[in-house]
């Protein structure tokens, strides 16, 4: 697979690769992998939110569990 980058982006990648001793391919693969993980997480979050499950605040959970959140430790 070949990817054409804007000259500025390509220059940035080459500079980072030279400084780190890692290849440009390493950074491109990392970026694509992170992007795909972000997309998958966003899709999962959208799915969860569409289920209309109730949400609770921390205070509500603490009250339900019998913790006194106003007590000083």
Secondary structure, DSSP 4 states (H G I P E B T S, - for coil): ------HHHHHHHHHHHHHHT--HHHHHHHHHHHHHHHHHHHHHHHHHHHTT-----HHHHHHHTT--TTS--
